Amino acid sequence: MKKEIKNLTCERGPYSTKVGRSSEVYAGGGHLSSTARRAAKAASRFNFHVLIIHFILIKIPFHSHPFSSHIFKRHFLPQSEAPDLASMAPRKPREPQVFDSFYPVLALVFILVACVELCDAATVVDVYRLIQYDISGVPFGSRAATLNHHASSLHFPTGADLSRTVLIIPLCELNMTFLQECISQKKRLGGLLVLLPRILGSESLKNDDIKCPNGEGVIKGLSVELERLLVHSTIPYPVYFASEGEDIDAVLADVKNNDATGQLATATTGGYKLVVSAAEPRKLVSSTITNIQGWLPGLKSDGDASQLPTIAIVASYDTFGAAPDLSVGSDSNGSGIVALLEIARLFSLLYSNPKTRGRYNLLFGLTSGGPYNYNGTHKWLQSFDHRLRERIDYAICLNSIGSWDDKLWLHVSKPPENAYIKQIFEDFSNVAEDLGFKVDLKHKKINISNPRVAWEHEQFSRLRVTAATLSELSAAPELLERTGGLGDNRLFLDESKIAKSIKLVAESLARHIYRYEGKNIQVFADDSSLAINPTFIRSWLDLLSRTPRVAPFLSKDDPFITALKKELEVHTHDVSLQHEVFEGIFTFYGSTAAKLHVYQVASVTFDLLLLLVLGSYLVLLFCFLVITTRGLDDLISLFRRPPSRKVKTA
Amino acid sequence: MTVFHFFNCAILTFGPHAVYYSATPLSEYDTLGTSVKAALVYLGTALVKLVCLATFLNVSENDSFDPYQELLKALIGFIDVAGIYFALTQLTYRNISQNHKFQAVGLGWAFADSVLHRLAPLWVGARGLEFTWDYILQGLEANANLVLSISLAALGSLMWLRKNKPKTLIPIIYVCALIVATMPSITSYLRRGMGWHFPKVVGFELFTSLVMAFISWQLFSACQRPSV
């Protein structure tokens, strides 16, 4: 009983956070609120008028109506009456009325408070902070979150002191050498705001919205380069990313105009002030990583299916990038997840019929912790019974298979002469030939003393399980690279390539399972009932390309994890989640997203000047009025003999 | 910085009222009581007006110009005239010349209007970090409003208090009073019907207020001539 209650509360507790997050996740980043704010601001003047009207409408009946005041007395001054049972009974049904009359007043207070807040800033933009993390105590990333400085563009006057200035740089205009110098020379900036082209934001737009002169390829290259630079350096000031939008573009244009005059925006000259009020970023404690697995048990004529050999299909699903909330990783490794889900769907169709059920168990694993040396995969494998591990015939890891040209790579760590490897490779290359492209084998030895695990299959190989990674990458990526960061966007993804990759894997698995090796039989032919479903692929890609999923920031029951689990449950059996504590050399910090308030501020000189003008206006008005109503002599006498006026009035 | 700006805007909004009071003979005759009474009358009028507005007008979601609604609004706006009439004729004051009475009433009227309509937005908005011209323009509008209120009070006192005025001037007085009384509707039409921006509207208001003030001054002195 007690346990049940506990479960209940456990489920209720995270529900609220779930709702909050899901709206955040599925609404996507962008700058949703800024336009709304502006509209609200424009309406605020009018609102005041309306508010007063409402206030009066509410107030008058409340005070003047004798009946309501009577209720008021009865319920809010209960001491005046003896609280006997007889009077309690008739009182009850009236209670809602009292509260009803209070609701408008409460609503009024809320509206007033909301209005006060709304009038705050001209433009509010959603911004995403550069990731802040430590690798075994060594700090990396942006080390601050609070921002309160004047804005400047890249056209700032030479030799200016930028320590109290936020540089706004659109990605297309980014001068990488300048930034490199800034960081390497430990030049002090007030802050950095990188404007990402809209196509990199979560809103997917058409191609003609690209403002960059050199097209999307350059954007991708620049963003990857920028990400590499920022992620691997320590930056003492806040660095934020925002996606370009009308509001922020207008601000930038103004700032550029101002910079062209050759003067930096400061308190004395006015300009734009960028304010992000955020708390000191805190270390994330007790973050978890979650692995998801599902089984398709094979057919065994006598008894237990667990005696059958197993083939594992694995993809790591989490990402890492310069801005955790923008790391959607469409290709790395969204494409892998989609492929895994589609393969699970296809084989579940085959395995649902005893006639076509293969004599292999299929194990599907979605692992977390990919960017951190496949930490999650390691833990997942460790959790297996060693007999189960031994029965894994081989494992296929899927990694970035969505934007290749004409060739895929099969990465292995056992020598190619190995019989198993040879067989896998033959399966793959035969199918690839039939499909009209090439798969090449690449062998990279594992250095046990090196903690770096570049490919997911290396975690399997370390435990002596035959494994290979299918990827479009020809060489192993460095730590925290190709992990689905800024430049990894839906736009750069080719659905047809993913479909081809899926067909390659599914077909070669089918040939292995049903012993069709060497025969040219298409199991998953295009127009059959087992054809690959492009809609399924597209919808999952769309979801993945909207969902940032940096493991330390994903909670145990994040809606995304639940969605993955549910999808696997549809196709496979015994789906289970494995929660592991995220530990190791990495420490992450919070405050990943914030609201940037852009204020247009007047300078002190302007205010002083205004005061001067107003003062002289009032003095002139005074003189004018005195002269017209009392005559010039009066004015003169006012200045000549001040006491005379007192005598006069007395 | 921003409190400074608030201070500036407050000076612009409320300064002229104080200057008017101290510079004209109003201060010498100690007509503060009259102004305060006028302000109280304004308060009552505003309440009645708002109740009427809230009862008869539907709040439009967009800022579009609806002629019927605006007509209704203009009609409700004439409650102001009734208020001024009440303040000028029905209230008893200490012995005060007509000449000063309308000024005191107009001043109190305009000051109450400024406090009610502009103080709260000013307090909320002008202290913010964000700089806009809006509050300065609003202050200028308050100045125009002061001039218009005094003009209206002057015309009102001509209409209701002065008995022996030249016959030829009577229609002109009524026309002028009508124009001044419909001023809020006219500006609202300019802003929403014609889509004028705030600075332009304020400029228009300042201009017309000065013109109307000049006309009513001339009318007033013309009416005063035969009695002198």
Boltz contact constraints between the chains, C-beta under 6 A:
constraints:
  - contact:
      token1: [A, 48]
      token2: [B, 121]
      max_distance: 6.0
  - contact:
      token1: [A, 50]
      token2: [B, 59]
      max_distance: 6.0
  - contact:
      token1: [A, 53]
      token2: [B, 50]
      max_distance: 6.0
  - contact:
      token1: [A, 53]
      token2: [B, 53]
      max_distance: 6.0
  - contact:
      token1: [A, 53]
      token2: [B, 54]
      max_distance: 6.0
  - contact:
      token1: [A, 56]
      token2: [B, 50]
      max_distance: 6.0
  - contact:
      token1: [A, 57]
      token2: [B, 54]
      max_distance: 6.0
  - contact:
      token1: [A, 116]
      token2: [B, 124]
      max_distance: 6.0
  - contact:
      token1: [A, 119]
      token2: [B, 124]
      max_distance: 6.0
  - contact:
      token1: [A, 119]
      token2: [B, 125]
      max_distance: 6.0
  - contact:
      token1: [A, 120]
      token2: [B, 128]
      max_distance: 6.0
  - contact:
      token1: [A, 121]
      token2: [B, 130]
      max_distance: 6.0
  - contact:
      token1: [A, 122]
      token2: [B, 130]
      max_distance: 6.0
  - contact:
      token1: [A, 599]
      token2: [B, 129]
      max_distance: 6.0
  - contact:
      token1: [A, 599]
      token2: [B, 130]
      max_distance: 6.0
  - contact:
      token1: [A, 600]
      token2: [B, 130]
      max_distance: 6.0
  - contact:
      token1: [A, 600]
      token2: [B, 131]
      max_distance: 6.0
  - contact:
      token1: [A, 601]
      token2: [B, 129]
      max_distance: 6.0
  - contact:
      token1: [A, 601]
      token2: [B, 131]
      max_distance: 6.0
  - contact:
      token1: [A, 602]
      token2: [B, 131]
      max_distance: 6.0
  - contact:
      token1: [A, 607]
      token2: [B, 4]
      max_distance: 6.0
  - contact:
      token1: [A, 607]
      token2: [B, 5]
      max_distance: 6.0
  - contact:
      token1: [A, 610]
      token2: [B, 8]
      max_distance: 6.0
  - contact:
      token1: [A, 611]
      token2: [B, 8]
      max_distance: 6.0
  - contact:
      token1: [A, 614]
      token2: [B, 11]
      max_distance: 6.0
  - contact:
      token1: [A, 614]
      token2: [B, 12]
      max_distance: 6.0
  - contact:
      token1: [A, 618]
      token2: [B, 15]
      max_distance: 6.0
  - contact:
      token1: [A, 618]
      token2: [B, 19]
      max_distance: 6.0
  - contact:
      token1: [A, 621]
      token2: [B, 19]
      max_distance: 6.0
  - contact:
      token1: [A, 622]
      token2: [B, 19]
      max_distance: 6.0
  - contact:
      token1: [A, 622]
      token2: [B, 23]
      max_distance: 6.0
  - contact:
      token1: [A, 625]
      token2: [B, 23]
      max_distance: 6.0
  - contact:
      token1: [A, 625]
      token2: [B, 24]
      max_distance: 6.0
  - contact:
      token1: [A, 626]
      token2: [B, 23]
      max_distance: 6.0
  - contact:
      token1: [A, 629]
      token2: [B, 24]
      max_distance: 6.0
  - contact:
      token1: [A, 629]
      token2: [B, 25]
      max_distance: 6.0
